[in-house]
């Protein structure tokens, strides 16, 4: 008689409900717990499942590859870099006849995120492609600055979140990647070239499926990746030389990077032998300048572009009520309690899965401009919010998974063994 197989689950954030998933079935046959969320193209079978209030992406793959990608994604979280959060790896799967099944990698589903194909299905136009490419380029530059070699840059390996009319990109597939102390220029250039080729092919595929205007020149967009990458990389890393009398250029460089959304954590300043000339080069830069500023003022955690838009509205609120003598913290608190939170409360429960709150607020600000021009007078923010919710937001597709009705699976009898860093649920069936 064959020895029973043991299901092994290694997880960094153990959720005992994971054990209740139908691991003895091939992933393509799963129906229970599966939610109909859009998925990007993948060489693997992938399913999105919901357990209680938590949502996961489950990918079947080879055990060695699953653990390698799991470790890489954990390392990216520690750096930190924008990528999906790894949940665990499941091995030792067998079907009802005792035949082995592939191992599985679990990652947490990124809320309000969509693959690029779904964005086009939701009405994205060719005019928005440069914003999509900019998000991909910012992601690639951030990964390279962190020492991550991607190896398979493409739109398919990214999830996008809306960010004040633009997008933010998150790495969703790290299977081909590796982390090094630094990346050589040839490795970076290879990533850029692969990205250009893959995006070119992906856009041609969109045109073939009538999701993108067939007259749109996709070659220009593929070339845009290379141009935008080098522009951003140079701005973030290039060495700049000037005379001692021009020391103001250090602050000017920092302010330019802040405008791009980056903070300069460390800068290398070198003078020549005579002390007549100065060379500066940013050594450590990190995206999130506006994000961190807004969070310090209000506690809101949003995408950097959204944070910049909200900070601008706080500045307008300050000017409108002549609050320039008050502290920024006090003003931000008033704005939060008198403007932002009341508007979010106006959104009905059934519409709260359409967009992130910060993105809803951004779209209300844009809607206010159009509405005021249309009516020939300045429309109040609350009047605008009501019009936007009734006539725009209600008709948008949902971009958030909402918790299913009914109780969560009963996992009270499933033990979890704690560990210092990651945890392994006890083997099942061994």
Secondary structure, 3 states (H helix, E strand, C coil): CCCCCCEEEEECCCCHHHHHCCCCCCHHHCCCCECCCCCCCCCCCEEEEEECCEEEEEEEECHHHHHHHHHHHHHHHHHCCCECCEEEEEECCECCCCCECCEEEEEECCCCEECHHHHHHCCCCHHHHHHHHHHHHHHHHHHHHCCEECCCCCCCCEEEEEECCEEEEEECCCCCCEECCCCCHHHHHHHHHHHHHHHHHHHHHHHHCCCCCCCCCHHHHHHHHHHHHHHHHHHHHCCEEEEHHHCHHHHHHHHHHHHCCEEEEEEEEEECCCCCEEEEEEEEEEECHHHHHHHHHHCCCCCHHHHHHHHHHHHHHHHHCCCCCCCHHHHHHHHHHHHHHHHHHHCCHHHCCCCCHHHHHHHHHHHHHHHHHHHCCCCCHHHHHHHHHHHCHHHCCCCCCCCCCCCCCCCCCCCEECCCCCEEEEEECC
